Amino acid sequence: MTAKHPGADQSESQWNRLMQEYDIALKLLLQGSAKLTLRELTGTAIEKWLNVELPRVQNPRVDLLGVTADGSLVHFELQSLNEAAIPLRLAEYSLGAYRLFGKFPRQIVLYVGEAPMRMATELHGPDVWFQFSVIDIRDLDGERLLESDEVGDNVIAILARLRDHKDAVRKIVARIASLAQPERDTALGQLLILAGLRHLEETVEQEARKMPILNDILDHKVLGREFKKGLREGELKGLQEGELKGELKGELKVLRRLIKKRFGAIPGWAEERLETRSTTELEDLSERVLDAQSIEDLLK
């Protein structure tokens, strides 16, 4: 997901940190309990999420790639900045997914930025036409998300279309206060992070103070700021570790396909060697597989 450009009062490191905050919070919410939000966006449910490295794409890590009940692929790209090159990037992702899975994904760019959304939704030229969907999250009915039984939908409602943002914050915080630990801490941290996209952090903190069940957390964590920082660092570490494992699995999956296509079935000794290789080593093998004369030559 792309965040706002750093301004005069915002350093490059602060900009990168904000990008990570919003990206992580939204990914975890969409992969978690925000089921109504996903149905509003896609018209269906996601059965499972895939964490894969797409082959032969300049920036191969998609934000979210899911599989529906009928086996269709759905690709979400989270965006908080109007990006002129988004059609080209989405086209590259689409072709990468087709190479890996043999099918094109339905693609949705979910725009959560503050400025009016004005991104192109297609790429065309002589005998070429590529199209995808762009949805401004403010087009979603926030009141409907507030009524959901899933706290993930409630939290995401803060970014959607609402009649009264302060009233919505009160309802969301009240819902979070009714949760058990550790879900309560996680939801509160995610709400504090996403509130930054709508300049509502102070409103969230003020409402959280009124909830007795949250007072100890907020008072002992300097009104939640340190709590938010700790949550962000923990989620970032967990997500990074998960992505590293996903990258390794994705690279190994692609390499296995290439080896089988070139040399046939992979013997047991070769599988054992592949399992011990790092992501970098697997990438190197993927480049060498077309020139190798045999599996033995490739893995020597």
N, C-alpha and C positions, 0 to 999 in steps of 0.2 A: 504494500500500500504506500502511496506517495503522500507525504504530509506537506504543510505549508512551507514555502521558502523562508529561510531565516531573514529577519529584518534587521534593522539597525540595533535593536535591543535584544537580539536573539542570536547566539553564537551557533556555529555549525554543529558543535557537539550537542547543544540544547535541541536543535532541530532534529538531529538523528535520534535523540532520546525520545522526543515526542512522537516521532514516526513509529518507533518500537512500541511505545505505550499503547497508542491507538490500535496498531496492527495486532498486537498480542491480545488485547482486551476483546476486540471484535471477533478475531478468529476463535477464541475460546468460547465466547457466547454463542456464535453461530454453530460451532461443533457441539455445544452443550445443550442447554434447555430451550433455546430460542426456536422452538418448533413452529410456532405460528408465524414468526417472521419469515422463516424459510418457505412456508407454504404460501404466504402472501407474495413472495418474490418469484417462486417457481411454479406454483400450482400443484406441487407434489411434495413428497417427503424424501429426505436423503436417508438411505438405509445404512450406508457406511461412508467414511471419509478415506481418501487415498493420500498417502504422503510419498510422493514420487518425484524423481528427478527426470524431467523430460529430455530426450536425446536431441542433440544438435540444435539447441536454442541458446542464444547469447545469454539470456538471463533465465535459466531453466526452472527456477523454483516458483511455481504458481502459488497464489495465496491459499485457495481452497479448491479441492477437486473431489467431488462426491459421486456416489453411485445410487441411483434410484431403484425402486423395487423392480422395475421392468428392465434393469441393466443399463439404462441410459446414463451418460456422464453429464454432470453439471459442474461448470467451472465458474467460481466467483473470484473477481479481482476487486480488492478494496481500494478506494481512491478518495483522497481528500483534497486533491489539486486537479484542476483542469489540465490535462496532458495532451498536447497536440499529437504526439506519436503513439497514442494508445491503440489506434487501429492496427498499426504494424505489429505492436507487441502482442496483441490478442491473436492476430493471424499466425504469428510464430508459435504461440502456445497451442493453438488449434492443430497445427500441423504436427507439432511435437507429440501431442496426445494421440493423434491418429497413428503416428509411427509406433507408439508404444502399445496402444490398445486396439488398433484396427477400426476405430470409430471416432467420429468427430463429437466433441462435447457441445452442449448448449452453453453459451457463454454470457455471463451477466457481470457488468461492471457496476458495483454498488458505490455510488458517490455519496460521501458523508461530509463533504466540505461545507464551508460557510458561504463562499461566493456562489452566485448563480451557476448552475451546471451548464456547460456549453461545449461538450466534447462530441466529436464526430462518431457515428456509429457504423461506419462502413469504410471499406477500402476497395477502390475499383480502378480498372484500367482496361486496355484492349483484351477482351476475352477473359477478364478476371473480375469477379465480384465477391467480396467477403463482407459479411454483416454480423453484428452481435447486438446485444441489448445493453443499454445504460439506464439504470434506475436511480433517481435521486431519492435517498432514504426519506426525505421530507414528503414524498408523495405517498408514503405508507400512512395508514390511519393509526396515529399514536394512541388514540382513545381505545381502539380495539386491542392494541398490544397491551395496554394497561389492564384490560379485563382478562387477559390470559392467565391460566393457572401456573404457567411456567415463569419463573423469575427472570430467566434470560430474555424473554420477550418484554417483560416489564422494564428491565434496564435499558434495552435498545430503544424503547419508546421515547427516551429522552432526546433522541436524534430525529425522531419522526415528526409528523404534523400533529401539533397539539393546540388546543384552545387556550390553555393556561399552563405555561411551563412550571411555574412555582407550585401550583396545585398538583401537577403531575409528579414533581419531585417529592412532595409530601406523601403521595400515595405509594411511590416506589420505595421510599425509605421505610414507611410503615410495613410494607410487604417484606422487606429485607429483615426488619426487626423481628418478624415472626419466625424466621428460619432458625434452624439449629446450626451449631458449629460443625465443621468449618465452612459450610456453605454460606453462612451469614457474612463472615469476613471476606470471602472471595467476592460475593456479589457487591458488597459495599465498596471494595477496592475498584472493581470494574466500573461501578457507577461514578465514582470520583474521577476516574480517568476519562471516561466518555463525556462527562460534564464539561471537560475542558474544551471540547469541540463546539460547545454552545455557550461558553463563558458562564457556566452555572456552578462552578466548584464551590463558591462561598454559600450559595443557596443550599447545596447538598449538605455541606458541613453544618449550617445553621439548623436544618431540619433534623439531621442526625443527632444533634445535641439534645433535642427535645425527647428523644427516645431513650428511656431509662436503661434499657437493655444494652444500648450502645455507648452509654456515657463513659464507662471505664475504658473502653477501647480508645475512644477519641481523646479523652482527657490525658491519658497516659502516653499517647502518641502524638502530642502537640497538634490537637484538632485534626487528627487523621492524616496529616501530611507525611509523617514518618511511616505511618501504617501503609499509606499508599506506596511510598517508596520501597518499603520492604516487600510488599506484595508484588510490585512491578519486577523487582530484582529476582524474586523467587519464580515468578511465572516465566520471565525471560530465560532464566537458567534451565527450567524444565522444558520450555519450548525449543531452546537451542539444542539441548541434549536429544530431544525427540527428533528434531530435524536432522541432526547428524546421523542418527540411526536410520532415519528414513532415506537420507541421501545414500548411505551405504547399501541399503536394501535395494533402492531404485537402480543404482549403478550396477549392482550385481545382477539384477533381473535383466537389464538391457544387455549386459555382456553375455549372460547365458544364452539369450536368444541369438545373438550374433554368432557365438561359437557353434550352437546347434545347427544354424543355417549353413555354416561353412563346412563344419567337420562331422556333423551328425551327433549322436548321443554322447554325453559327457561322462567319461569313466569316473569311478569313485575316487581315485587318487587325485584327479584334476579338481573335483568338487572340493576335496579337503584343502587343496592349495588355494582355491578361490576364496574359501571362507576366511582364510587368514590374511587376505590382502586388505589394505586400507583403501579409502575412497580415491585417493590420488593414484594409487597403483592400479585400481580397477579402471580409472579413466585412461591411463596409459595403455592398458591392455586392450581397451575398446578401440583405440587408435591403431594398435598394432595387429589386431585380429585379421584385417583384410590382407595384410602382407605376409603373415605367418604361413608356413607350409604345412604345419600340423599342430595339434594340441601340444605335443611335446616341445615343438619349436616355440610356441607362444608362451609356455609356462616354464621354460628352462631357467 
